Amino acid sequence: MRNREKEIALEFWQMGKVRITVSDYCKSQKIGRNSFYSMYNSITDIIYLILRNDMMIGMSHADNGLIDRALENCLRMLYKNHQFYLWLYNQRKHSERLIIKHRLIKDLKEIIHRFAMDNDGISTVELNRVAEEIYEKLFCQVIHGCDRDFLEISNELKRHVLAIKGLRCPCVGYQKRG
């Protein structure tokens, strides 16, 4: 996966920049604004790509049927670099954060749906609920800047794995649907 955007953002973060601007980005890459806008709509696209690429790298095990390991790897990556992600996230206005959120949830839905189809499937309602809750758990530190315990978040994610694998909620003893 391409990490050019992340490398550039990391340089800005390490220099202590408060915000990435289109002008700064263009200057660092020695490109014109027209070139920038032919690749991206805004800096929000760059931030989304960084978060998406890192989420996809972490979630790569989902293709092997190991959704629980994929979620844990993704959480570990986000946890390890949460100050950088928080810096990225705080650069955007609320409306831009919502765009990033909806795009990442859409990506999560695709991953979960692909995995669930290899098992017992998942309803659209359940898919939407699980993807939104997984997003909230994975990006909790970024969204809120909180310092929740890794194991606590990891255990919360494991509850969603059961739903993805086609198991019912804990109140019915994790029985297979159907």
C-alpha positions as CSV (number, residue, x, y, z in Angstrom):
1,M,0.0,0.0,0.0
2,R,1.1,3.5,-0.8
3,N,2.3,5.4,2.3
4,R,3.6,8.6,0.6
5,E,0.8,10.7,2.2
6,K,1.7,9.3,5.7
7,E,5.4,10.0,5.3
8,I,4.6,13.6,4.3
9,A,2.2,14.0,7.2
10,L,4.7,12.5,9.7
11,E,7.3,15.0,8.5
12,F,4.9,17.9,9.2
13,W,4.0,16.4,12.6
14,Q,7.7,15.9,13.6
15,M,8.4,19.5,12.6
16,G,5.7,20.6,15.0
17,K,3.4,21.9,12.3
18,V,-0.1,22.7,13.8
19,R,-1.9,22.0,10.5
20,I,-1.2,20.7,7.0
21,T,-2.2,23.1,4.3
22,V,-2.5,22.5,0.6
23,S,0.3,25.1,0.1
24,D,2.6,23.3,2.5
25,Y,1.8,19.9,0.9
26,C,2.4,21.2,-2.6
27,K,5.7,22.9,-1.5
28,S,7.0,19.8,0.2
29,Q,6.2,17.7,-2.9
30,K,7.3,20.3,-5.4
31,I,4.0,20.2,-7.2
32,G,1.5,22.8,-8.2
33,R,-2.0,23.2,-6.7
34,N,-3.6,22.0,-9.9
35,S,-1.6,18.7,-9.6
36,F,-2.7,18.5,-6.0
37,Y,-6.4,18.9,-6.9
38,S,-6.1,16.4,-9.7
39,M,-5.2,13.8,-7.1
40,Y,-7.2,15.0,-4.0
41,N,-10.3,17.1,-3.3
42,S,-8.7,18.4,-0.1
43,I,-6.4,17.7,2.8
44,T,-9.3,15.7,4.3
45,D,-8.7,13.1,1.5
46,I,-5.1,12.8,2.5
47,I,-6.0,12.2,6.2
48,Y,-8.7,9.7,5.1
49,L,-6.1,7.8,2.9
50,I,-3.6,7.7,5.8
51,L,-6.2,6.3,8.2
52,R,-7.7,3.9,5.6
53,N,-4.3,2.5,4.5
54,D,-3.2,1.9,8.1
55,M,-6.6,0.3,8.9
56,M,-6.3,-1.9,5.8
57,I,-2.8,-3.0,6.8
58,G,-4.0,-3.9,10.2
59,M,-7.1,-5.6,8.9
60,S,-5.2,-7.7,6.3
61,H,-5.7,-10.9,8.3
62,A,-9.5,-10.7,7.8
63,D,-9.0,-12.2,4.3
64,N,-7.5,-15.3,6.0
65,G,-10.5,-15.7,8.2
66,L,-8.9,-14.3,11.2
67,I,-11.1,-11.3,11.9
68,D,-10.3,-11.2,15.6
69,R,-6.5,-11.0,14.9
70,A,-7.2,-8.4,12.2
71,L,-9.1,-6.2,14.6
72,E,-6.4,-6.6,17.3
73,N,-3.6,-5.8,14.8
74,C,-5.5,-2.7,13.6
75,L,-6.1,-1.6,17.2
76,R,-2.4,-2.2,18.1
77,M,-1.3,0.0,15.1
78,L,-3.7,2.8,16.0
79,Y,-2.9,2.5,19.7
80,K,0.9,2.7,19.0
81,N,0.6,5.9,16.9
82,H,-2.4,7.5,18.6
83,Q,-0.7,10.9,19.1
84,F,0.0,11.2,15.4
85,Y,-3.6,10.1,14.5
86,L,-5.0,12.5,17.1
87,W,-2.9,15.3,15.5
88,L,-4.3,14.5,12.1
89,Y,-7.8,14.2,13.3
90,N,-7.8,17.5,15.2
91,Q,-6.8,19.4,12.0
92,R,-10.2,18.9,10.5
93,K,-13.6,20.6,11.2
94,H,-16.4,18.5,12.5
95,S,-18.0,18.2,9.1
96,E,-14.8,16.9,7.6
97,R,-14.3,14.5,10.5
98,L,-17.8,13.1,9.7
99,I,-16.8,12.6,6.0
100,I,-13.7,10.6,7.2
101,K,-15.8,8.6,9.6
102,H,-18.4,7.6,7.0
103,R,-15.8,6.6,4.5
104,L,-13.9,4.5,7.1
105,I,-17.2,2.9,8.2
106,K,-18.0,2.0,4.6
107,D,-14.5,0.4,4.3
108,L,-15.1,-1.6,7.5
109,K,-18.5,-2.7,6.2
110,E,-16.8,-4.1,3.1
111,I,-14.2,-6.0,5.1
112,I,-16.8,-7.4,7.6
113,H,-19.3,-8.3,4.8
114,R,-16.6,-10.2,2.9
115,F,-15.6,-12.1,6.0
116,A,-19.2,-12.7,7.1
117,M,-20.1,-14.2,3.7
118,D,-17.4,-16.8,4.2
119,N,-19.2,-17.8,7.4
120,D,-22.9,-17.6,8.2
121,G,-23.5,-14.1,6.7
122,I,-24.7,-11.0,8.5
123,S,-27.8,-8.9,8.1
124,T,-27.6,-5.4,6.8
125,V,-28.9,-4.0,10.1
126,E,-26.3,-6.0,12.0
127,L,-23.6,-5.1,9.6
128,N,-24.3,-1.4,10.0
129,R,-24.4,-1.7,13.8
130,V,-21.2,-3.7,14.1
131,A,-19.2,-1.6,11.6
132,E,-20.2,1.6,13.5
133,E,-19.3,0.2,16.9
134,I,-16.0,-1.2,15.6
135,Y,-15.2,2.2,14.2
136,E,-15.9,3.8,17.5
137,K,-13.8,1.3,19.4
138,L,-10.8,1.4,17.0
139,F,-10.8,5.1,16.7
140,C,-11.8,5.9,20.3
141,Q,-8.3,7.3,21.1
142,V,-8.3,9.4,17.9
143,I,-11.8,10.7,18.2
144,H,-11.7,11.5,21.9
145,G,-8.0,11.6,22.7
146,C,-8.7,9.1,25.5
147,D,-6.2,6.8,27.1
148,R,-8.3,3.7,27.5
149,D,-6.6,0.4,28.2
150,F,-5.6,-1.6,25.2
151,L,-7.0,-4.9,26.7
152,E,-10.3,-3.2,27.5
153,I,-10.8,-2.0,24.0
154,S,-9.6,-5.4,22.6
155,N,-12.1,-7.3,24.7
156,E,-14.9,-5.0,23.5
157,L,-13.9,-5.7,19.9
158,K,-13.9,-9.4,20.5
159,R,-17.6,-9.2,21.3
160,H,-18.2,-8.0,17.8
161,V,-16.3,-10.9,16.3
162,L,-19.0,-13.2,17.6
163,A,-21.7,-11.3,15.7
164,I,-19.5,-11.2,12.6
165,K,-19.1,-15.0,12.8
166,G,-22.8,-15.4,12.9
167,L,-23.2,-16.0,16.6
168,R,-25.9,-14.4,18.7
169,C,-25.5,-12.1,21.7
170,P,-24.2,-13.3,25.0
171,C,-27.7,-13.4,26.5
172,V,-28.5,-16.5,24.4
173,G,-25.2,-18.3,24.9
174,Y,-23.4,-17.5,21.6
175,Q,-25.4,-20.0,19.7
176,K,-25.2,-20.2,15.9
177,R,-27.9,-18.4,14.0
178,G,-30.3,-20.5,12.0
